[in-house]
Amino acid sequence: MKKVFATLTVLAMLTFGSVAVFAQEADAQAPAAQEQVVEEAAPAVEAPVVEAPAEEATGLVALHKTLKTKFIEGGAGFMAATLLCLVFGLALCIERIIYLSLSKTNTKALLANIEAALKNGGIEKALEVCRNTRGPVASIFYQGLSRYDEGIDVVEKTVASYGGVQLGLLEKNLSWISLFISIAPSLGFLGTIIGMIAAFDKIQQVGDISATVVAGGIKVALLTTLLGLIIAIILQLFYNYILSIIEGLVNEMEDSSISLLDLVVEYDAAQKKK
């Protein structure tokens, strides 16, 4: 009986040992099999991916993150203050462009209507034409014609004086735009100075000059200066464009004022003949 029990025990040990070895070999072969399956299945998974929209979305997100990161790295205080110069400056530029666009008048048509009004209805009819016309040229004409009873010399002086008033209205808020053009790079340079001071403070604390220590302060300096210069360039372009519009309107006002005086002189001569 003992021999039978001993034999069964040996057989059981051999059986369990074989099973353990087989299990270990199976576990060792499983990862390799899984890797082969993944490698074989990989092309089927990658095939339906659409790359173009993903690249566009990734590019926009990356740009947004980059701008946000640079804005924070440049110092939120100085970067925000410099950015406000752009916001306020653009608001004033847009207001001026709209105002000047509405101030443009077809002076040839206006002069033709005034000439016809003087021939048909006299000064009162010409004043009515000026009242119904928008723009600084019509306002100058109205002020001049309203002084006709005081003489042609008074009409000429009134046209010249009121032309200066209209010029002041055209140039309104330009000084503020010029101020923001000057302030934006100044804030950038101020950030540059503060960034360099911070860099030297770190060098003093560490006691050694290294790229890692100096890089942070120099980055702040360069980013604030860059933003200030970009804003100044943008506002300067708008400023020069506005000045060009004003110059065109002023030339138009001067030419049309001379033509108006000629019409008044002709009308006065015709009235004296009567």
Secondary structure per residue as TSV (DSSP state, phi and psi in degrees):
chain	resnum	aa	ss	phi	psi
A	1	M	-	360.0	-43.4
A	2	K	H	-63.1	-37.2
A	3	K	H	-63.5	-41.0
A	4	V	H	-63.9	-44.0
A	5	F	H	-63.5	-41.1
A	6	A	H	-65.1	-40.3
A	7	T	H	-63.3	-44.1
A	8	L	H	-62.4	-39.8
A	9	T	H	-62.5	-43.9
A	10	V	H	-63.2	-43.9
A	11	L	H	-61.2	-39.7
A	12	A	H	-64.5	-42.5
A	13	M	H	-63.7	-42.8
A	14	L	H	-63.1	-39.0
A	15	T	H	-65.2	-49.2
A	16	F	H	-64.6	-34.2
A	17	G	H	-65.5	-41.2
A	18	S	H	-64.6	-40.7
A	19	V	H	-63.8	-40.9
A	20	A	H	-64.1	-43.4
A	21	V	H	-62.9	-42.9
A	22	F	H	-61.7	-40.1
A	23	A	H	-64.7	-41.4
A	24	Q	H	-63.6	-42.3
A	25	E	H	-63.7	-37.8
A	26	A	H	-65.9	-40.5
A	27	D	H	-65.6	-36.0
A	28	A	H	-69.7	-34.6
A	29	Q	H	-81.2	-19.8
A	30	A	H	-63.2	-48.4
A	31	P	H	-59.7	-40.3
A	32	A	H	-62.1	-40.2
A	33	A	H	-65.6	-40.1
A	34	Q	H	-65.1	-40.1
A	35	E	H	-62.4	-39.8
A	36	Q	H	-64.4	-39.5
A	37	V	H	-65.0	-42.1
A	38	V	H	-64.7	-42.2
A	39	E	H	-63.6	-38.1
A	40	E	H	-71.2	-34.1
A	41	A	H	-84.2	-16.4
A	42	A	H	-58.2	-48.1
A	43	P	H	-59.3	-35.4
A	44	A	H	-66.7	-31.2
A	45	V	H	-78.3	-37.1
A	46	E	H	-78.3	-19.5
A	47	A	T	-60.0	-47.6
A	48	P	T	-78.8	4.2
A	49	V	-	-72.1	131.8
A	50	V	-	-96.8	119.3
A	51	E	H	-87.7	-34.7
A	52	A	H	-61.8	-53.3
A	53	P	H	-62.3	-36.4
A	54	A	H	-63.9	-40.2
A	55	E	H	-66.1	-40.7
A	56	E	H	-64.1	-47.4
A	57	A	H	-62.0	-42.5
A	58	T	H	-64.1	-38.5
A	59	G	H	-64.3	-44.0
A	60	L	H	-65.3	-44.0
A	61	V	H	-63.7	-41.8
A	62	A	H	-63.6	-40.8
A	63	L	H	-63.0	-45.1
A	64	H	H	-61.2	-43.9
A	65	K	H	-66.2	-37.9
A	66	T	H	-65.1	-46.0
A	67	L	H	-62.8	-41.4
A	68	K	H	-64.1	-42.2
A	69	T	H	-64.4	-45.4
A	70	K	H	-65.2	-36.1
A	71	F	H	-62.1	-43.0
A	72	I	H	-70.9	-40.4
A	73	E	H	-65.3	-31.1
A	74	G	T	-74.6	-8.3
A	75	G	-	100.2	108.3
A	76	A	H	-59.1	-35.1
A	77	G	H	-63.8	-56.5
A	78	F	H	-70.1	-37.0
A	79	M	H	-65.5	-40.4
A	80	A	H	-68.0	-42.1
A	81	A	H	-62.8	-40.4
A	82	T	H	-68.1	-37.5
A	83	L	H	-67.3	-31.7
A	84	L	H	-63.7	-33.0
A	85	C	H	-60.6	-39.4
A	86	L	H	-66.6	-42.2
A	87	V	H	-64.0	-51.5
A	88	F	H	-67.1	-39.3
A	89	G	H	-64.5	-43.1
A	90	L	H	-65.9	-36.6
A	91	A	H	-61.3	-44.6
A	92	L	H	-67.4	-37.9
A	93	C	H	-63.9	-44.0
A	94	I	H	-64.4	-40.2
A	95	E	H	-61.6	-43.0
A	96	R	H	-66.6	-41.0
A	97	I	H	-64.1	-42.0
A	98	I	H	-64.3	-45.4
A	99	Y	H	-61.9	-44.9
A	100	L	H	-68.9	-34.2
A	101	S	H	-64.9	-38.7
A	102	L	H	-73.7	-18.3
A	103	S	H	-83.9	-10.9
A	104	K	-	-70.3	137.0
A	105	T	-	-133.1	144.8
A	106	N	-	-79.1	90.4
A	107	T	H	-66.1	-32.5
A	108	K	H	-63.8	-45.5
A	109	A	H	-65.5	-38.1
A	110	L	H	-64.8	-44.7
A	111	L	H	-63.6	-37.7
A	112	A	H	-65.4	-40.9
A	113	N	H	-66.7	-38.8
A	114	I	H	-67.3	-40.4
A	115	E	H	-61.8	-43.9
A	116	A	H	-65.8	-37.9
A	117	A	H	-66.8	-38.9
A	118	L	H	-65.0	-36.4
A	119	K	H	-73.4	-35.0
A	120	N	H	-95.7	-37.3
A	121	G	T	-129.3	-3.3
A	122	G	H	82.9	-160.7
A	123	I	H	-62.5	-40.8
A	124	E	H	-61.9	-40.8
A	125	K	H	-66.3	-38.9
A	126	A	H	-66.5	-38.2
A	127	L	H	-63.3	-36.9
A	128	E	H	-64.8	-39.0
A	129	V	H	-62.2	-42.1
A	130	C	H	-66.1	-38.9
A	131	R	H	-64.3	-33.0
A	132	N	T	-88.1	4.2
A	133	T	S	-113.2	136.7
A	134	R	-	-92.8	146.2
A	135	G	S	123.3	162.3
A	136	P	H	-67.7	-30.8
A	137	V	H	-64.2	-44.7
A	138	A	H	-65.0	-36.0
A	139	S	H	-65.5	-41.0
A	140	I	H	-63.8	-43.7
A	141	F	H	-60.2	-41.5
A	142	Y	H	-63.7	-44.9
A	143	Q	H	-65.0	-37.7
A	144	G	H	-69.6	-46.4
A	145	L	H	-67.0	-29.0
A	146	S	T	-68.2	-17.3
A	147	R	T	-102.5	19.3
A	148	Y	G	-62.5	-36.0
A	149	D	G	-65.1	-20.0
A	150	E	G	-89.3	-3.2
A	151	G	-	115.1	158.1
A	152	I	H	-67.1	-35.5
A	153	D	H	-61.3	-39.9
A	154	V	H	-67.1	-37.5
A	155	V	H	-61.6	-43.1
A	156	E	H	-63.9	-45.1
A	157	K	H	-65.1	-37.8
A	158	T	H	-65.1	-41.7
A	159	V	H	-62.6	-43.4
A	160	A	H	-66.2	-42.9
A	161	S	H	-67.2	-45.9
A	162	Y	H	-71.8	-22.5
A	163	G	H	-63.9	-38.3
A	164	G	H	-64.8	-36.2
A	165	V	H	-64.6	-44.8
A	166	Q	H	-65.9	-34.0
A	167	L	H	-63.8	-39.4
A	168	G	H	-62.5	-38.3
A	169	L	H	-68.1	-35.2
A	170	L	H	-67.6	-34.2
A	171	E	T	-91.3	9.9
A	172	K	T	-61.9	139.5
A	173	N	T	72.3	-0.6
A	174	L	H	-67.3	-31.9
A	175	S	H	-64.8	-34.8
A	176	W	H	-69.1	-39.4
A	177	I	H	-62.2	-42.8
A	178	S	H	-62.5	-36.1
A	179	L	H	-63.0	-44.9
A	180	F	H	-67.1	-32.6
A	181	I	H	-63.0	-35.6
A	182	S	H	-80.1	-36.7
A	183	I	H	-70.7	-39.1
A	184	A	H	-55.9	-54.7
A	185	P	H	-68.2	-28.0
A	186	S	H	-64.3	-42.1
A	187	L	H	-63.8	-37.1
A	188	G	H	-63.0	-43.4
A	189	F	H	-67.0	-35.1
A	190	L	H	-63.6	-41.5
A	191	G	H	-62.8	-34.2
A	192	T	H	-62.8	-45.3
A	193	I	H	-63.5	-44.2
A	194	I	H	-64.6	-39.8
A	195	G	H	-62.9	-40.6
A	196	M	H	-68.4	-38.0
A	197	I	H	-62.3	-41.8
A	198	A	H	-62.9	-38.1
A	199	A	H	-64.3	-43.4
A	200	F	H	-69.0	-32.8
A	201	D	H	-62.2	-42.5
A	202	K	H	-65.0	-39.2
A	203	I	H	-62.0	-40.9
A	204	Q	H	-65.8	-39.2
A	205	Q	H	-68.0	-42.7
A	206	V	H	-76.9	-34.0
A	207	G	T	83.0	13.9
A	208	D	S	-151.9	147.6
A	209	I	-	-96.2	119.0
A	210	S	-	-142.3	156.7
A	211	A	H	-62.0	-35.9
A	212	T	H	-65.7	-38.4
A	213	V	H	-71.6	-41.9
A	214	V	H	-83.2	-23.7
A	215	A	H	-59.5	-41.4
A	216	G	H	-61.5	-48.9
A	217	G	H	-64.8	-41.2
A	218	I	H	-66.1	-35.3
A	219	K	H	-63.0	-44.5
A	220	V	H	-60.1	-43.6
A	221	A	H	-61.2	-46.4
A	222	L	H	-69.5	-39.9
A	223	L	H	-67.3	-44.2
A	224	T	H	-65.5	-40.4
A	225	T	H	-65.2	-41.7
A	226	L	H	-60.6	-47.5
A	227	L	H	-63.9	-42.4
A	228	G	H	-61.4	-41.9
A	229	L	H	-68.4	-39.6
A	230	I	H	-62.7	-44.6
A	231	I	H	-64.1	-42.2
A	232	A	H	-62.2	-40.2
A	233	I	H	-64.9	-43.7
A	234	I	H	-62.0	-48.2
A	235	L	H	-66.8	-33.7
A	236	Q	H	-65.9	-36.8
A	237	L	H	-63.5	-46.3
A	238	F	H	-63.3	-40.0
A	239	Y	H	-61.6	-46.8
A	240	N	H	-65.7	-35.8
A	241	Y	H	-63.9	-41.8
A	242	I	H	-64.1	-42.1
A	243	L	H	-61.3	-37.9
A	244	S	H	-65.1	-38.7
A	245	I	H	-64.6	-42.3
A	246	I	H	-64.8	-41.6
A	247	E	H	-60.4	-41.0
A	248	G	H	-63.9	-41.7
A	249	L	H	-66.1	-38.9
A	250	V	H	-65.6	-44.2
A	251	N	H	-60.9	-39.8
A	252	E	H	-65.3	-39.4
A	253	M	H	-64.4	-42.9
A	254	E	H	-67.3	-44.6
A	255	D	H	-64.2	-44.3
A	256	S	H	-69.4	-30.0
A	257	S	H	-66.5	-40.1
A	258	I	H	-63.3	-41.6
A	259	S	H	-65.0	-37.3
A	260	L	H	-64.1	-42.4
A	261	L	H	-62.6	-36.5
A	262	D	H	-63.1	-41.5
A	263	L	H	-64.8	-39.5
A	264	V	H	-66.6	-40.5
A	265	V	H	-63.1	-44.1
A	266	E	H	-62.3	-42.9
A	267	Y	H	-64.5	-41.0
A	268	D	H	-65.9	-40.3
A	269	A	H	-64.6	-39.6
A	270	A	H	-66.0	-37.1
A	271	Q	H	-68.0	-35.9
A	272	K	H	-71.2	-32.2
A	273	K	H	-65.1	-32.0
A	274	K	-	-72.1	360.0
